[in-house]
Amino acid sequence: MSIDYGASGDFVKAYKQDTDLLEEDVSYYAVNQPKTDPFYEIKDNSLFIYPAPTDGVSIIRHSVANGLIDLTSSVTEANVFNGKIAAKYHYIIAL
């Protein structure tokens, strides 16, 4: 995922972060996290970005898994999501 705060054409790569491991409450990072070092978290079927885009002209680029194979009893765990999503996130299929 990359974010362009201000739609200037300068995208900054965001890293994935487990906010449960952070020292401060997430509300702190929504305002105080530097735009030069953004991070995101996927939680509760939602995408959270820190710092939160507020100017109305931010652009977010992200990639998603597409062209997924049909699941059958013979599909191995490594082939689910074409091997692009870690096994610990496979529970999303049930959601």
Residue frames as a rotation matrix with the C-alpha (Angstrom) as fourth column:
MET 1
0.588 0.809 0.000 0.00
0.809 -0.588 0.000 0.00
0.000 0.000 -1.000 0.00
SER 2
-0.672 -0.734 0.098 1.20
0.736 -0.677 -0.021 3.49
0.082 0.058 0.995 -0.83
ILE 3
0.428 0.803 -0.414 -0.30
0.841 -0.522 -0.142 6.83
-0.330 -0.287 -0.899 0.16
ASP 4
-0.559 -0.482 0.675 -0.02
0.677 -0.736 0.036 10.24
0.479 0.477 0.737 -1.46
TYR 5
0.070 0.536 -0.841 -1.06
0.857 -0.464 -0.224 12.83
-0.510 -0.705 -0.492 1.11
GLY 6
-0.030 -0.014 -0.999 -2.06
-0.088 -0.996 0.016 15.95
-0.996 0.088 0.029 -0.80
ALA 7
0.710 0.369 0.601 -2.24
0.472 0.385 -0.793 14.34
-0.524 0.846 0.099 -4.28
SER 8
0.462 -0.633 -0.621 1.18
-0.597 -0.740 0.310 15.67
-0.656 0.227 -0.720 -5.25
GLY 9
0.753 -0.188 -0.631 2.22
-0.469 0.520 -0.714 12.51
0.462 0.833 0.304 -7.10
ASP 10
-0.395 -0.914 0.094 4.70
-0.668 0.215 -0.712 11.54
0.631 -0.344 -0.696 -4.37
PHE 11
0.678 0.660 -0.324 3.59
-0.319 0.661 0.680 8.19
0.663 -0.357 0.658 -2.96
VAL 12
-0.346 -0.710 0.613 5.00
-0.911 0.098 -0.400 6.93
0.223 -0.697 -0.681 0.33
LYS 13
-0.224 0.224 -0.948 4.95
-0.075 0.967 0.246 3.20
0.972 0.126 -0.200 1.01
ALA 14
0.213 0.390 0.896 2.99
-0.944 -0.155 0.292 2.31
0.253 -0.908 0.335 4.15
TYR 15
-0.745 -0.482 -0.461 3.93
-0.326 0.866 -0.379 -0.68
0.582 -0.132 -0.802 6.25
LYS 16
0.296 0.863 -0.409 1.62
-0.023 0.434 0.901 -3.10
0.955 -0.257 0.148 8.01
GLN 17
-0.754 -0.504 0.421 1.48
-0.375 -0.196 -0.906 -2.71
0.539 -0.841 -0.041 11.79
ASP 18
-0.073 0.695 -0.715 -0.36
0.703 0.545 0.457 -4.52
0.707 -0.470 -0.528 14.57
THR 19
-0.074 0.064 0.995 -1.68
-0.294 -0.955 0.040 -1.57
0.953 -0.290 0.089 16.60
ASP 20
0.913 0.380 -0.148 -2.12
-0.001 0.364 0.931 -3.78
0.407 -0.850 0.333 19.66
LEU 21
0.381 -0.865 -0.326 1.68
0.914 0.407 -0.010 -3.75
0.142 -0.294 0.945 19.94
LEU 22
-0.079 -0.395 0.915 2.01
0.332 -0.876 -0.350 0.06
0.940 0.276 0.201 19.94
GLU 23
-0.773 -0.320 -0.547 2.74
0.612 -0.149 -0.777 2.06
0.167 -0.936 0.311 23.09
GLU 24
-0.858 0.463 -0.223 0.11
-0.357 -0.849 -0.390 4.78
-0.370 -0.255 0.893 22.51
ASP 25
0.009 0.946 0.323 -3.60
0.257 0.310 -0.915 4.56
-0.966 0.091 -0.240 21.73
VAL 26
-0.263 -0.115 0.958 -4.37
0.940 0.194 0.281 4.54
-0.218 0.974 0.057 17.99
SER 27
0.800 0.593 0.093 -5.95
0.600 -0.784 -0.162 8.00
-0.023 0.185 -0.982 18.24
TYR 28
0.426 -0.747 -0.510 -2.46
-0.055 -0.584 0.810 9.36
-0.903 -0.317 -0.290 18.93
TYR 29
-0.535 -0.709 0.459 -1.07
0.365 0.296 0.883 7.87
-0.762 0.640 0.101 15.70
ALA 30
0.227 0.709 0.668 -4.05
0.956 -0.032 -0.291 9.03
-0.185 0.704 -0.685 13.64
VAL 31
0.987 0.163 -0.013 -2.90
0.161 -0.983 -0.085 12.61
-0.026 0.082 -0.996 14.24
ASN 32
0.649 -0.759 -0.037 0.79
-0.549 -0.502 0.668 12.42
-0.526 -0.414 -0.743 15.20
GLN 33
0.306 -0.564 0.767 2.26
0.549 0.763 0.342 9.72
-0.778 0.317 0.543 12.94
PRO 34
-0.346 -0.496 -0.796 4.53
-0.343 -0.723 0.600 11.39
-0.873 0.481 0.080 10.34
LYS 35
0.728 0.641 -0.243 3.16
-0.411 0.124 -0.903 11.38
-0.548 0.758 0.354 6.80
THR 36
0.144 -0.781 -0.607 6.63
-0.948 0.067 -0.310 10.32
0.283 0.621 -0.731 5.71
ASP 37
-0.888 -0.453 -0.076 6.26
-0.395 0.838 -0.375 7.05
0.233 -0.304 -0.924 7.68
PRO 38
-0.020 0.984 0.175 2.64
-0.990 -0.044 0.135 5.87
0.141 -0.171 0.975 7.37
PHE 39
-0.984 -0.167 0.064 1.37
-0.174 0.979 -0.108 2.48
-0.045 -0.118 -0.992 8.46
TYR 40
-0.146 0.969 -0.198 -1.88
-0.844 -0.018 0.536 0.56
0.516 0.245 0.821 8.16
GLU 41
-0.885 -0.001 0.466 -3.77
-0.275 0.808 -0.521 -2.23
-0.377 -0.589 -0.715 9.85
ILE 42
-0.400 0.800 -0.447 -6.56
-0.411 0.279 0.868 -4.50
0.819 0.531 0.217 8.67
LYS 43
-0.988 0.122 -0.090 -8.96
0.131 0.382 -0.915 -5.07
-0.077 -0.916 -0.394 11.55
ASP 44
-0.356 0.932 -0.067 -12.69
0.157 -0.010 -0.987 -5.71
-0.921 -0.362 -0.143 11.94
ASN 45
0.118 0.362 0.925 -13.10
0.926 0.295 -0.234 -6.04
-0.358 0.884 -0.301 8.17
SER 46
0.982 0.181 -0.048 -11.76
0.160 -0.943 -0.291 -2.50
-0.098 0.278 -0.956 7.76
LEU 47
0.128 -0.955 0.269 -8.55
0.863 -0.026 -0.505 -0.79
0.489 0.297 0.820 6.67
PHE 48
0.902 0.088 -0.423 -7.11
0.339 -0.752 0.565 1.75
-0.268 -0.653 -0.708 9.10
ILE 49
0.289 -0.794 0.534 -4.40
0.694 -0.210 -0.689 4.19
0.660 0.570 0.490 7.96
TYR 50
0.800 -0.132 -0.585 -2.08
0.440 -0.534 0.722 6.20
-0.408 -0.835 -0.369 10.21
PRO 51
-0.798 0.455 -0.395 -1.83
-0.036 -0.690 -0.723 9.12
-0.602 -0.562 0.567 9.99
ALA 52
-0.025 0.902 0.431 -5.42
0.729 0.312 -0.610 9.32
-0.684 0.298 -0.665 8.87
PRO 53
-0.736 -0.144 0.661 -5.99
0.619 -0.539 0.572 11.15
0.274 0.830 0.486 5.58
THR 54
-0.183 0.672 -0.718 -7.88
0.728 -0.398 -0.559 14.36
-0.661 -0.625 -0.416 6.41
ASP 55
-0.628 -0.187 -0.755 -7.45
-0.135 -0.930 0.342 16.78
-0.766 0.317 0.559 3.52
GLY 56
0.417 0.907 0.063 -9.87
-0.134 0.130 -0.982 15.13
-0.899 0.401 0.176 1.10
VAL 57
0.736 -0.184 -0.651 -7.27
-0.674 -0.125 -0.728 14.90
0.053 0.975 -0.217 -1.67
SER 58
-0.237 -0.805 0.543 -5.14
-0.742 0.511 0.433 11.99
-0.626 -0.301 -0.719 -0.45
ILE 59
0.408 0.277 -0.870 -4.68
-0.814 0.542 -0.209 9.08
0.414 0.794 0.446 -2.84
ILE 60
0.045 -0.329 0.943 -4.33
-0.678 0.683 0.271 5.50
-0.733 -0.652 -0.192 -1.65
ARG 61
0.177 -0.063 -0.982 -2.91
-0.838 0.513 -0.184 2.75
0.516 0.856 0.038 -3.87
HIS 62
-0.185 -0.254 0.949 -3.08
-0.732 0.680 0.039 -0.86
-0.656 -0.687 -0.312 -2.81
SER 63
-0.537 -0.012 -0.844 -3.04
-0.682 0.595 0.425 -4.26
0.497 0.804 -0.328 -4.42
VAL 64
0.139 0.648 0.749 -5.41
-0.842 0.476 -0.255 -7.11
-0.522 -0.595 0.611 -3.83
ALA 65
-0.753 -0.324 0.573 -5.46
-0.070 0.905 0.419 -10.79
-0.654 0.275 -0.704 -4.70
ASN 66
0.211 0.835 -0.508 -7.33
-0.831 -0.120 -0.543 -11.47
-0.514 0.537 0.669 -7.90
GLY 67
0.114 -0.098 -0.989 -7.76
-0.790 0.595 -0.150 -14.41
0.603 0.798 -0.010 -10.21
LEU 68
-0.309 -0.217 0.926 -8.24
-0.866 0.466 -0.180 -16.75
-0.392 -0.858 -0.332 -7.26
ILE 69
-0.824 -0.013 -0.567 -8.47
-0.300 0.858 0.416 -20.46
0.481 0.513 -0.711 -7.88
ASP 70
0.347 0.938 -0.007 -11.59
-0.616 0.233 0.753 -22.46
0.708 -0.257 0.658 -7.07
LEU 71
-0.437 -0.485 0.758 -11.22
-0.897 0.298 -0.327 -24.18
-0.067 -0.822 -0.565 -3.74
THR 72
0.478 0.495 -0.725 -11.56
-0.475 0.841 0.261 -27.95
0.739 0.220 0.637 -3.73
SER 73
0.951 -0.093 0.295 -10.56
-0.219 0.472 0.854 -30.67
-0.218 -0.877 0.429 -1.30
SER 74
0.612 -0.759 0.222 -7.36
0.791 0.589 -0.166 -31.22
-0.005 0.278 0.961 -3.27
VAL 75
0.540 -0.415 0.732 -6.11
0.011 -0.866 -0.499 -27.60
0.842 0.278 -0.463 -3.02
THR 76
-0.043 -0.641 -0.766 -3.12
0.914 0.285 -0.290 -27.34
0.404 -0.713 0.573 -0.70
GLU 77
0.585 0.271 -0.765 -2.91
0.685 -0.669 0.287 -24.59
-0.434 -0.692 -0.577 1.90
ALA 78
-0.373 -0.847 -0.379 0.07
0.404 -0.516 0.755 -23.04
-0.835 0.129 0.535 0.10
ASN 79
-0.809 0.060 0.585 -2.04
0.576 -0.121 0.808 -22.58
0.120 0.991 0.064 -3.04
VAL 80
0.300 0.918 -0.258 -4.95
0.944 -0.325 -0.062 -20.77
-0.141 -0.225 -0.964 -1.38
PHE 81
0.834 0.070 -0.548 -4.92
0.028 -0.996 -0.084 -17.16
-0.551 0.055 -0.832 -2.64
ASN 82
0.858 -0.513 0.030 -2.28
0.103 0.115 -0.988 -18.27
0.503 0.851 0.152 -5.14
GLY 83
0.264 -0.787 -0.558 0.23
0.927 0.367 -0.078 -18.39
0.266 -0.496 0.826 -2.28
LYS 84
-0.306 -0.403 0.863 0.13
0.340 -0.893 -0.296 -14.60
0.889 0.203 0.410 -1.87
ILE 85
0.260 0.434 0.862 -1.67
-0.696 -0.534 0.479 -14.41
0.669 -0.725 0.163 1.50
ALA 86
-0.756 -0.631 0.176 -0.20
-0.549 0.463 -0.695 -15.96
0.357 -0.622 -0.697 4.64
ALA 87
-0.499 0.543 -0.675 -2.06
0.363 0.838 0.407 -18.96
0.787 -0.042 -0.615 6.05
LYS 88
-0.770 0.186 -0.610 -2.88
0.595 -0.136 -0.792 -17.05
-0.231 -0.973 -0.006 9.24
TYR 89
-0.688 0.541 -0.484 -5.28
-0.506 -0.835 -0.214 -14.86
-0.520 0.098 0.848 7.19
HIS 90
-0.920 0.311 -0.241 -7.13
-0.017 0.582 0.813 -17.73
0.393 0.752 -0.530 5.48
TYR 91
-0.591 0.743 -0.314 -10.00
0.672 0.239 -0.701 -17.43
-0.445 -0.625 -0.641 7.97
ILE 92
-0.634 0.331 -0.699 -11.11
-0.411 -0.910 -0.058 -14.45
-0.656 0.251 0.712 5.86
ILE 93
-0.896 0.318 -0.310 -12.61
-0.142 0.456 0.878 -16.94
0.421 0.831 -0.363 3.40
ALA 94
-0.533 0.712 -0.456 -15.25
0.833 0.535 -0.139 -17.77
0.145 -0.455 -0.879 6.00
LEU 95
-0.502 0.337 -0.796 -16.09
0.274 -0.812 -0.516 -14.14
-0.820 -0.477 0.315 6.53
